[in-house]
């Protein structure tokens, strides 16, 4: 709470904070998809589908538990994320890829984030994406973790890049704004 005096009176202002839950990519891979209706696993979420235009996880490629078919779970069909896995209403929310017309361009791109080279606008090589953190309410990727070369890694560790520092994403690399001069790349540091 913040205390403010206005015209000689004490006014107490309450700050409203939004708590957002960030998860690293590892916690989203190979997770069971659980049905609320049956309480059983109906699929396994294997890999996220990332939209390179806005760094949003649109859904997950899933392996159907019953016939091993590849299906897609859209992010909006996830009811909750619990230690046992991703919770959905039932098996029928899983969709064959060819039925998702609006998502076809993203599916065809086959975009993957892990291992993608990261460079600055001035073409300085920074490293490669080793992980990312996703805000679970909106499924937007909020932070990229970049592993630097061995030499730079010994001197400064890994680098955390906030989403607002990303300048452009291409098929081959991620271009970020310039690094601050004289600032070592410390673990978890935002650029």
N, CA and C of each residue as an Amber inpcrd file, in Angstrom:
protein
   573
   0.8340000  -1.1830000   0.0000000   0.0000000   0.0000000   0.0000000
   0.8750000   1.2410000   0.0000000   0.4070000   2.2290000  -0.6770000
   1.1410000   3.4770000  -0.7530000   0.3490000   4.5430000  -0.0060000
   1.0400000   5.3350000   0.8150000   0.3800000   6.3880000   1.5820000
   0.6700000   7.7290000   0.9080000  -0.3770000   8.4590000   0.6240000
  -0.2450000   9.7380000  -0.0630000  -1.0300000  10.7750000   0.7320000
  -0.4270000  11.9550000   0.9330000  -1.1510000  13.0460000   1.5960000
  -1.7030000  13.9660000   0.5190000  -3.0080000  14.2180000   0.5690000
  -3.6620000  15.0770000  -0.3980000  -4.5190000  16.0770000   0.3700000
  -4.2360000  17.3730000   0.2370000  -4.9380000  18.4310000   0.9740000
  -4.9570000  18.1460000   2.4750000  -3.8250000  17.7040000   3.0080000
  -3.7090000  17.4710000   4.4330000  -4.3350000  16.1760000   4.9210000
  -4.9240000  15.3800000   4.0350000  -5.5510000  14.1140000   4.4390000
  -4.6920000  12.9550000   3.9580000  -4.6920000  11.9010000   4.7660000
  -3.9650000  10.6980000   4.3790000  -4.8490000   9.8590000   3.4650000
  -4.3580000   9.5930000   2.2880000  -5.0720000   8.7520000   1.3310000
  -4.2300000   7.5010000   1.1460000  -4.8470000   6.3300000   1.3220000
  -4.1380000   5.0800000   1.1510000  -4.5040000   4.5330000  -0.2220000
  -3.4950000   4.3760000  -1.0470000  -3.7250000   3.8560000  -2.3990000
  -3.2350000   2.4230000  -2.4540000  -4.0470000   1.5550000  -2.9400000
  -3.6530000   0.1600000  -3.0990000  -3.1980000  -0.0600000  -4.5290000
  -2.0390000  -0.5880000  -4.6460000  -1.5210000  -0.8930000  -5.9770000
  -2.1150000  -2.2150000  -6.4300000  -2.5430000  -2.2610000  -7.6690000
  -3.0600000  -3.5360000  -8.1780000  -1.9650000  -4.1830000  -8.9910000
  -1.6590000  -5.4120000  -8.6470000  -0.6070000  -6.1510000  -9.3190000
  -1.2080000  -7.3250000 -10.0610000  -0.7140000  -7.5420000 -11.2390000
  -1.1150000  -8.7170000 -12.0000000  -0.0360000  -9.7630000 -11.8200000
  -0.4410000 -10.9150000 -11.3400000   0.5080000 -11.9980000 -11.1610000
   0.4050000 -12.8920000 -12.3840000   1.5010000 -13.0380000 -13.0720000
   1.4840000 -13.8980000 -14.2380000   2.4020000 -15.0770000 -13.9920000
   1.9850000 -16.2100000 -14.4780000   2.7330000 -17.4410000 -14.2730000
   3.5460000 -17.7300000 -15.5190000   4.8690000 -17.7410000 -15.3680000
   5.7580000 -18.0680000 -16.4710000   6.2400000 -19.5010000 -16.3000000
   6.3010000 -20.2180000 -17.4130000   6.8130000 -21.5890000 -17.4040000
   7.8780000 -21.7230000 -18.4720000   8.9240000 -22.4640000 -18.1280000
   9.9680000 -22.7500000 -19.1010000   9.4790000 -23.8020000 -20.0800000
  10.0770000 -23.8300000 -21.2530000   9.6160000 -24.7200000 -22.3260000
   9.6300000 -26.1840000 -21.9160000  10.6110000 -26.5820000 -21.1350000
  10.7350000 -27.9810000 -20.7180000   9.4820000 -28.4730000 -19.9880000
   8.8280000 -27.5690000 -19.2400000   7.6430000 -27.9700000 -18.4750000
   6.4070000 -28.1340000 -19.3600000   6.5260000 -27.7930000 -20.6420000
   5.3930000 -27.9100000 -21.5630000   5.5550000 -29.0530000 -22.5600000
   6.7180000 -29.6980000 -22.5800000   6.9830000 -30.7490000 -23.5570000
   6.6480000 -32.1240000 -22.9930000   6.1160000 -32.9860000 -23.8610000
   5.8090000 -34.3750000 -23.5040000   4.9650000 -34.4850000 -22.2380000
   3.9100000 -33.6680000 -22.1780000   3.0140000 -33.6550000 -21.0300000
   1.7430000 -34.4360000 -21.3470000   1.2210000 -35.1930000 -20.3880000
  -0.0520000 -35.8690000 -20.5970000  -1.1820000 -34.8530000 -20.7870000
  -2.1370000 -35.1950000 -21.6380000  -3.3530000 -34.3910000 -21.8020000
  -4.4590000 -35.1740000 -21.1040000  -5.0220000 -34.5720000 -20.0640000
  -5.9890000 -35.2520000 -19.2130000  -7.4040000 -34.7600000 -19.4980000
  -8.3700000 -35.6950000 -19.5260000  -9.7790000 -35.3740000 -19.7490000
 -10.4580000 -35.0930000 -18.4160000 -11.1530000 -33.9540000 -18.3250000
 -11.9590000 -33.6610000 -17.1340000 -13.1160000 -34.6410000 -17.0050000
 -13.6880000 -35.0130000 -18.1330000 -14.8640000 -35.8890000 -18.1150000
 -14.5270000 -37.2780000 -17.5880000 -13.4290000 -37.8650000 -18.0550000
 -13.1040000 -39.2350000 -17.6550000 -12.0260000 -39.3140000 -16.5710000
 -11.2450000 -38.2530000 -16.4050000 -10.1480000 -38.2790000 -15.4490000
  -8.9560000 -39.0780000 -15.9440000  -8.9500000 -39.4530000 -17.1990000
  -7.9010000 -40.2760000 -17.7780000  -7.0910000 -39.4860000 -18.8030000
  -5.9010000 -39.9880000 -19.0950000  -5.0760000 -39.4000000 -20.1360000
  -5.6560000 -39.7510000 -21.4980000  -5.8060000 -38.7310000 -22.3810000
  -6.3430000 -38.9670000 -23.7190000  -5.2880000 -38.7650000 -24.8060000
  -4.1810000 -38.0970000 -24.4590000  -3.1180000 -37.8350000 -25.4360000
  -1.8720000 -37.3850000 -24.6970000  -0.8150000 -37.1690000 -25.4790000
   0.4250000 -36.5920000 -24.9460000   0.7580000 -35.3680000 -25.7850000
   0.9180000 -34.2150000 -25.1280000   1.3280000 -32.9900000 -25.8200000
   2.8270000 -33.0870000 -26.0520000   3.2130000 -33.2240000 -27.3230000
   4.6020000 -33.5060000 -27.6610000   5.4140000 -32.2380000 -27.8640000
   4.8780000 -31.3030000 -28.6420000   5.6550000 -30.1270000 -29.0450000
   4.7220000 -28.9370000 -29.2270000   5.1620000 -27.7310000 -28.8280000
   4.3140000 -26.5530000 -29.0250000   4.3070000 -26.0910000 -30.4770000
   3.2240000 -25.4690000 -30.8640000   3.1000000 -24.8460000 -32.1830000
   3.2650000 -23.3480000 -31.9470000   4.4030000 -22.7950000 -32.3740000
   4.7280000 -21.3940000 -32.1100000   4.4930000 -20.5680000 -33.3630000
   3.7310000 -19.5000000 -33.2020000   3.4980000 -18.5610000 -34.2880000
   4.6810000 -17.5920000 -34.3240000   5.5000000 -17.6060000 -35.3970000
   6.6820000 -16.7420000 -35.4410000   6.3390000 -15.2610000 -35.5990000
   5.1200000 -14.9450000 -35.9800000   4.7300000 -13.5500000 -36.1820000
   4.5160000 -12.8040000 -34.8660000   4.1360000 -13.5390000 -33.8070000
   3.8580000 -12.8620000 -32.5440000   4.4000000 -13.6020000 -31.3170000
   5.1930000 -14.6600000 -31.5240000   5.7480000 -15.4860000 -30.4510000
   4.6640000 -15.9700000 -29.4890000   3.6250000 -16.5270000 -30.0630000
   2.5310000 -17.0780000 -29.2610000   2.4410000 -18.5750000 -29.5110000
   2.2360000 -19.3340000 -28.4420000   2.0030000 -20.7610000 -28.5900000
   0.5250000 -20.9300000 -28.9450000   0.2740000 -21.3280000 -30.1900000
  -1.0970000 -21.4650000 -30.6810000  -1.7310000 -22.7810000 -30.2340000
  -0.8850000 -23.7510000 -29.9080000  -1.3880000 -25.0530000 -29.4920000
  -0.2380000 -26.0340000 -29.3830000  -0.5840000 -27.3150000 -29.3720000
   0.4200000 -28.3590000 -29.2270000   0.1410000 -29.4980000 -30.1840000
   1.2020000 -30.0280000 -30.7700000   1.0890000 -31.2920000 -31.4830000
   0.9290000 -32.3580000 -30.4100000  -0.0430000 -33.2400000 -30.5900000
  -0.3170000 -34.2850000 -29.6110000  -0.3450000 -35.6490000 -30.2910000
  -0.0080000 -36.6590000 -29.5190000  -0.1540000 -38.0390000 -29.9710000
  -1.3590000 -38.6140000 -29.2510000  -2.3560000 -39.0230000 -30.0350000
  -3.5810000 -39.6040000 -29.4810000  -3.2490000 -40.8890000 -28.7290000
  -3.7910000 -41.0390000 -27.5450000  -3.5160000 -42.2180000 -26.7280000
  -4.1310000 -43.4840000 -27.3210000  -5.2280000 -43.3320000 -28.0400000
  -5.9770000 -44.4970000 -28.4970000  -5.4820000 -45.0520000 -29.8230000
  -5.2450000 -44.1660000 -30.8120000  -4.8240000 -44.6770000 -32.1220000
  -3.4780000 -44.1170000 -32.5950000  -2.7610000 -43.4210000 -31.7060000
  -1.4150000 -42.8770000 -31.9920000  -1.3870000 -41.8700000 -33.1410000
  -2.5420000 -41.3450000 -33.5200000  -2.6460000 -40.3400000 -34.5700000
  -2.1270000 -38.9910000 -34.0650000  -1.5320000 -38.1920000 -34.9880000
  -1.1090000 -36.8530000 -34.6190000  -2.3130000 -35.9180000 -34.6840000
  -2.6140000 -35.2830000 -33.5530000  -3.7110000 -34.3330000 -33.4540000
  -3.1680000 -33.0350000 -32.8780000  -4.0200000 -31.9990000 -32.8980000
  -3.6080000 -30.7050000 -32.3660000  -4.5610000 -30.2880000 -31.2490000
  -3.9470000 -29.8120000 -30.1710000  -4.6820000 -29.2330000 -29.0560000
  -4.4530000 -27.7320000 -29.1170000  -5.5150000 -26.9560000 -29.3550000
  -5.3980000 -25.5050000 -29.3890000  -5.2850000 -24.9720000 -27.9720000
  -4.5380000 -23.8800000 -27.8020000  -4.2930000 -23.3560000 -26.4600000
  -5.5840000 -22.9710000 -25.7520000  -6.5840000 -22.4800000 -26.4810000
  -7.8210000 -22.0420000 -25.8480000  -8.6560000 -23.2050000 -25.3110000
  -8.3240000 -24.4350000 -25.7020000  -9.0380000 -25.6090000 -25.2000000
  -8.4070000 -26.1800000 -23.9340000  -7.2990000 -25.6040000 -23.4960000
  -6.6610000 -26.0500000 -22.2550000  -7.3750000 -25.3680000 -21.0920000
  -7.9510000 -26.1770000 -20.2250000  -8.6860000 -25.6440000 -19.0680000
  -7.7630000 -25.3000000 -17.9090000  -6.7170000 -26.0940000 -17.7350000
  -5.8120000 -25.8800000 -16.6140000  -4.5070000 -26.6310000 -16.8870000
  -3.4780000 -26.2350000 -16.1830000  -2.2070000 -26.9560000 -16.2310000
  -1.8980000 -27.3560000 -14.7990000  -1.8420000 -28.6510000 -14.5760000
  -1.5990000 -29.1990000 -13.2480000  -0.3470000 -30.0660000 -13.2980000
   0.1810000 -30.4840000 -12.1510000   1.3860000 -31.3250000 -12.1800000
   1.2250000 -32.6010000 -13.0170000  -0.0080000 -33.1230000 -13.1120000
  -0.2340000 -34.3470000 -13.8850000  -0.2910000 -34.0960000 -15.3850000
  -0.4580000 -32.8520000 -15.8110000  -0.4880000 -32.5590000 -17.2400000
  -1.4140000 -31.4090000 -17.5980000  -1.7710000 -31.3620000 -18.8820000
  -2.6860000 -30.3410000 -19.4050000  -4.1060000 -30.8810000 -19.2940000
  -5.0220000 -30.0720000 -18.7770000  -6.3990000 -30.5160000 -18.5720000
  -7.2900000 -29.9300000 -19.6560000  -8.0910000 -30.8120000 -20.2910000
  -9.0670000 -30.4020000 -21.3030000 -10.4330000 -30.9600000 -20.9120000
 -11.4860000 -30.4790000 -21.5580000 -12.8190000 -31.0130000 -21.2580000
 -12.8940000 -32.5000000 -21.5830000 -12.5230000 -32.8480000 -22.8100000
 -12.5760000 -34.2430000 -23.2150000 -11.7420000 -34.4450000 -24.4810000
 -11.6510000 -35.6620000 -24.9280000 -10.8700000 -36.0610000 -26.1010000
 -11.3010000 -35.3220000 -27.3670000 -12.5640000 -34.9380000 -27.4490000
 -13.0760000 -34.3370000 -28.6890000 -12.5170000 -32.9440000 -28.9850000
 -11.7520000 -32.3300000 -28.0780000 -11.1350000 -31.0360000 -28.3830000
  -9.8780000 -31.1960000 -29.2320000  -9.3680000 -32.3980000 -29.3370000
  -8.1960000 -32.6730000 -30.1750000  -8.6380000 -32.7430000 -31.6290000
  -7.9150000 -32.0460000 -32.5050000  -8.3380000 -31.8680000 -33.8920000
  -7.2490000 -32.3140000 -34.8620000  -7.6280000 -32.9710000 -35.9610000
  -6.6390000 -33.2670000 -37.0040000  -6.0960000 -31.9580000 -37.6080000
  -4.8130000 -31.8970000 -37.9320000  -4.2070000 -30.6620000 -38.4480000
  -4.8870000 -30.0950000 -39.6900000  -5.3440000 -30.9460000 -40.6140000
  -5.9330000 -30.4340000 -41.8520000  -7.2810000 -29.7520000 -41.6420000
  -7.9020000 -29.8940000 -40.4770000  -9.1770000 -29.2280000 -40.2010000
  -9.0080000 -27.8180000 -39.6370000  -7.7960000 -27.4400000 -39.3110000
  -7.5370000 -26.1200000 -38.7250000  -7.0860000 -25.1520000 -39.8090000
  -8.0410000 -24.6440000 -40.5600000  -7.7700000 -23.8170000 -41.7380000
  -6.9960000 -22.5530000 -41.3730000  -7.3910000 -21.8660000 -40.3260000
  -6.7330000 -20.6070000 -39.9570000  -5.3000000 -20.7980000 -39.4720000
  -4.9530000 -21.9850000 -39.0780000  -3.6310000 -22.2560000 -38.5330000
  -2.6760000 -22.8700000 -39.5630000  -3.1450000 -23.0850000 -40.7810000
  -2.3490000 -23.7930000 -41.7870000  -1.0130000 -23.1260000 -42.0890000
  -0.9920000 -21.8080000 -42.1980000   0.2580000 -21.1120000 -42.5200000
   1.2910000 -21.3350000 -41.4070000   0.8630000 -21.2570000 -40.1580000
   1.7720000 -21.4770000 -39.0280000   2.2330000 -22.9270000 -38.9960000
   1.3190000 -23.8600000 -39.2520000   1.6790000 -25.2800000 -39.2590000
   2.6900000 -25.5850000 -40.3630000   2.4890000 -25.0070000 -41.5410000
   3.4070000 -25.2420000 -42.6630000   4.7910000 -24.6580000 -42.3980000
   4.8520000 -23.5750000 -41.6310000   6.1530000 -22.9480000 -41.3620000
   7.0650000 -23.8640000 -40.5440000   6.4820000 -24.7140000 -39.7060000
   7.2960000 -25.6260000 -38.8980000   8.2910000 -24.8960000 -38.0110000
   7.9230000 -23.7290000 -37.5440000   8.8260000 -22.8780000 -36.7680000
   9.1970000 -23.5210000 -35.4280000  10.4960000 -23.5590000 -35.1500000
  10.9910000 -23.9940000 -33.8470000  11.8720000 -22.8960000 -33.2810000
  11.8210000 -22.7290000 -31.9990000  12.5550000 -21.6470000 -31.3510000
  13.8930000 -22.1170000 -30.7710000  13.9000000 -23.2920000 -30.1590000
  15.1180000 -23.8120000 -29.5370000  16.1830000 -24.0440000 -30.6220000
  17.3730000 -23.5110000 -30.3770000  18.4820000 -23.6660000 -31.3250000
  18.5570000 -22.5740000 -32.3730000  17.5810000 -21.6800000 -32.4100000
  17.5850000 -20.5970000 -33.4060000  18.6770000 -19.5790000 -33.0580000
  19.5420000 -19.2190000 -34.0390000  20.5770000 -18.2110000 -33.7910000
  19.9640000 -16.8450000 -33.4660000  20.6450000 -16.1190000 -32.5870000
  20.2210000 -14.7800000 -32.1820000  21.3300000 -13.8100000 -32.5350000
  20.9660000 -12.7430000 -33.2680000  21.9210000 -11.7020000 -33.6470000
  21.3160000 -10.3410000 -33.3260000  22.1660000  -9.3310000 -33.2340000
  21.6680000  -7.9720000 -33.0230000  21.3420000  -7.3420000 -34.3750000
  20.7460000  -6.1840000 -34.3380000  20.4070000  -5.4510000 -35.5570000
  21.6670000  -5.1680000 -36.3730000  22.7920000  -4.9540000 -35.6750000
  24.0580000  -4.6830000 -36.3800000  24.7930000  -5.9710000 -36.7620000
  24.1020000  -7.1100000 -36.7050000  24.6040000  -8.4150000 -37.1360000
  25.6670000  -9.0240000 -36.2120000  25.7210000  -8.5650000 -34.9580000
  26.6210000  -9.1560000 -33.9760000  25.9930000 -10.4640000 -33.4910000
  26.7450000 -11.5780000 -33.5880000  26.2450000 -12.8790000 -33.1500000
  26.1880000 -12.9080000 -31.6250000  25.0240000 -13.2350000 -31.0810000
  24.8370000 -13.2670000 -29.6340000  24.8900000 -14.6960000 -29.1100000
  24.2700000 -15.6350000 -29.8260000  24.2350000 -17.0260000 -29.3880000
  23.0380000 -17.7310000 -29.9920000  22.5680000 -18.7900000 -29.3110000
  21.4060000 -19.5450000 -29.7760000  20.3910000 -19.6640000 -28.6550000
  19.1120000 -19.7110000 -29.0320000  18.0430000 -19.8590000 -28.0420000
  18.1580000 -21.2410000 -27.4150000  18.2920000 -21.2640000 -26.0970000
  18.3880000 -22.5370000 -25.3800000  17.0980000 -22.8530000 -24.6220000
  16.2950000 -21.8390000 -24.3520000  15.0340000 -22.0390000 -23.6350000
  14.1930000 -20.7810000 -23.7890000  12.9560000 -20.8550000 -23.3480000
  12.0870000 -19.6830000 -23.3480000  11.0650000 -19.8290000 -22.2380000
  10.5230000 -18.6880000 -21.8080000   9.5050000 -18.6710000 -20.7550000
   8.2040000 -18.1600000 -21.3520000   7.1260000 -18.8940000 -21.0740000
   5.8060000 -18.5700000 -21.6140000   4.8850000 -18.1230000 -20.5030000
   4.1340000 -17.0540000 -20.7310000   3.1230000 -16.5990000 -19.7930000
   1.8820000 -17.4600000 -20.0270000   1.4600000 -18.2250000 -19.0540000
   0.4690000 -19.2760000 -19.2480000  -0.9540000 -18.7710000 -19.4830000
  -1.2760000 -17.5930000 -19.0370000  -2.6270000 -17.0720000 -19.2350000
  -2.8940000 -16.7630000 -20.7080000  -1.9030000 -16.1750000 -21.3880000
  -2.0770000 -15.7620000 -22.7800000  -1.3150000 -16.6380000 -23.7720000
  -0.3770000 -17.4410000 -23.2670000   0.4910000 -18.3080000 -24.0620000
   1.4720000 -17.5260000 -24.9420000   1.7520000 -16.2820000 -24.5860000
   2.7910000 -15.5190000 -25.2850000   4.1380000 -15.8250000 -24.6550000
   5.1400000 -16.0050000 -25.4960000   6.4970000 -16.2150000 -25.0100000
   7.0240000 -14.8550000 -24.5750000   7.4050000 -14.7500000 -23.3050000
   7.8020000 -13.4760000 -22.7280000   9.3080000 -13.2650000 -22.6840000
  10.0640000 -14.3670000 -22.6420000  11.5030000 -14.2280000 -22.4930000
  12.2150000 -15.3580000 -23.2240000  13.3060000 -15.0060000 -23.9000000
  14.1630000 -15.9800000 -24.5620000  15.4530000 -16.0850000 -23.7590000
  15.9330000 -17.2990000 -23.5830000  17.2230000 -17.5110000 -22.9280000
  18.2120000 -17.9250000 -24.0040000  19.2790000 -17.1600000 -24.1130000
  20.2510000 -17.3340000 -25.1790000  21.5620000 -17.8260000 -24.5830000
  22.0370000 -18.9660000 -25.0770000  23.3300000 -19.5020000 -24.6780000
  24.3690000 -18.9350000 -25.6190000  25.4020000 -18.3740000 -25.0310000
  26.4530000 -17.7590000 -25.8210000  27.5420000 -18.7740000 -26.1300000
  28.4730000 -18.3750000 -26.9660000  29.6040000 -19.2500000 -27.2970000
  30.3660000 -19.5900000 -26.0190000  31.2010000 -20.6120000 -26.0870000
  31.9510000 -21.0580000 -24.9030000  32.7540000 -19.9160000 -24.2830000
  33.4500000 -19.1280000 -25.0950000  34.2820000 -18.0470000 -24.5750000
  33.4300000 -17.0040000 -23.8650000  32.3720000 -16.5460000 -24.5350000
  31.4940000 -15.5560000 -23.9150000  30.7820000 -16.1530000 -22.7100000
  30.4620000 -17.4370000 -22.7940000  29.7830000 -18.1040000 -21.6970000
  30.6180000 -18.1100000 -20.4290000  31.9300000 -18.3160000 -20.5590000
  32.8070000 -18.2880000 -19.3920000  32.8830000 -16.8820000 -18.8040000
  32.8330000 -15.8980000 -19.6500000  32.9370000 -14.5220000 -19.1860000
  31.6290000 -13.9850000 -18.6160000  30.4870000 -14.4120000 -19.1580000
  29.2700000 -13.7620000 -18.7080000  28.0530000 -14.6410000 -18.5460000
  28.0740000 -15.8990000 -18.9410000  26.9110000 -16.7570000 -18.7530000
  25.9050000 -16.6320000 -19.8760000  24.6670000 -17.0070000 -19.5650000
  23.6210000 -16.9190000 -20.5790000  22.9550000 -15.5560000 -20.5050000
  22.1420000 -15.2850000 -21.4830000  21.5290000 -13.9730000 -21.6280000
  20.0160000 -14.1350000 -21.7140000  19.2890000 -13.3390000 -20.9570000
  17.8340000 -13.3320000 -21.0390000  17.3760000 -12.1570000 -21.8850000
  16.5520000 -12.4300000 -22.8790000  16.0670000 -11.3780000 -23.7830000
  14.5560000 -11.2770000 -23.6410000  14.0740000 -10.1180000 -23.2180000
  12.6320000  -9.8800000 -23.0880000  12.0080000  -9.7800000 -24.4750000
  10.7220000 -10.1290000 -24.5910000  10.0500000 -10.1330000 -25.8910000
  10.0410000  -8.7600000 -26.5520000  10.0110000  -7.6730000 -25.7710000
   9.9800000  -6.3390000 -26.3820000  11.3320000  -5.9350000 -26.9740000
  12.3890000  -6.7450000 -26.7340000  13.6930000  -6.4920000 -27.3230000
  13.8650000  -7.2080000 -28.6630000  12.9120000  -8.0720000 -29.0110000
  12.9870000  -8.7870000 -30.2910000  12.5800000  -7.8290000 -31.3960000
  13.4660000  -7.6570000 -32.3660000  13.2200000  -6.7320000 -33.4560000
  12.5610000  -7.4190000 -34.6450000  13.0200000  -8.6380000 -34.9610000
  12.5000000  -9.3650000 -36.1220000  12.7760000 -10.8540000 -35.9540000
  11.8770000 -11.6640000 -36.5020000  12.0650000 -13.1100000 -36.5030000
  11.9870000 -13.5800000 -37.9400000  13.0350000 -14.2820000 -38.3830000
  13.0340000 -14.8500000 -39.7270000  13.0660000 -16.3720000 -39.5920000
  13.0490000 -17.0590000 -40.7120000  13.1300000 -18.5230000 -40.6790000
  14.4690000 -18.9990000 -40.1220000  15.5120000 -18.1850000 -40.3010000
  16.8530000 -18.6270000 -39.9430000  17.4150000 -18.0290000 -38.6690000
  16.8560000 -16.8980000 -38.1970000  17.4420000 -16.2500000 -37.0160000
  16.4450000 -15.3160000 -36.3380000  16.8400000 -14.9080000 -35.1290000
  16.0790000 -13.9270000 -34.3670000  16.9650000 -12.7010000 -34.2350000
  16.4350000 -11.5530000 -34.6180000  17.1990000 -10.3050000 -34.5770000
  16.6850000  -9.4900000 -33.3990000  17.6040000  -9.1250000 -32.4990000
  17.2310000  -8.3610000 -31.3150000  17.8560000  -6.9720000 -31.3810000
  17.3590000  -6.0710000 -30.5290000  17.9440000  -4.7360000 -30.4400000
  19.3700000  -4.8440000 -29.9090000  20.1270000  -3.7930000 -30.0760000
  21.5330000  -3.7910000 -29.6730000  21.6730000  -4.0370000 -28.1820000
  22.7560000  -4.7360000 -27.8030000  23.0810000  -4.9630000 -26.4020000
  23.6420000  -3.6790000 -25.8140000  23.4330000  -3.4760000 -24.5300000
  23.9860000  -2.2990000 -23.8680000  25.5020000  -2.4220000 -23.7970000
  26.1980000  -1.3790000 -24.1420000  27.6710000  -1.3840000 -24.1340000
  28.1730000  -1.4590000 -22.6940000  29.1970000  -2.2840000 -22.4800000
  29.8210000  -2.3690000 -21.1690000  29.0470000  -3.1880000 -20.1570000
  27.9360000  -3.7670000 -20.5530000  27.1530000  -4.5690000 -19.6330000
  27.4100000  -6.0450000 -19.9300000  27.9760000  -6.7740000 -18.9900000
  28.2110000  -8.1990000 -19.2350000  26.8960000  -8.9410000 -19.3140000
  26.8690000  -9.9740000 -20.1080000  25.6560000 -10.7950000 -20.2530000
  25.5930000 -11.7450000 -19.0700000  24.8600000 -11.3680000 -18.0530000
  24.7510000 -12.1920000 -16.8440000  23.5390000 -13.0970000 -16.9600000
  23.5560000 -14.1850000 -16.2270000  22.4480000 -15.1450000 -16.2650000
  21.1590000 -14.4500000 -15.8720000  20.1550000 -14.5990000 -16.7190000
  18.8330000 -14.0500000 -16.4310000  18.7190000 -12.5470000 -16.6520000
  19.7430000 -11.9080000 -17.1290000  19.7050000 -10.4710000 -17.3270000
  18.8840000 -10.1100000 -18.5580000  18.0000000  -9.1600000 -18.4220000
  17.2080000  -8.7020000 -19.5690000  18.0340000  -7.7240000 -20.3690000
  17.9330000  -7.8220000 -21.6620000  18.6810000  -6.9190000 -22.5350000
  17.8790000  -5.6600000 -22.7190000
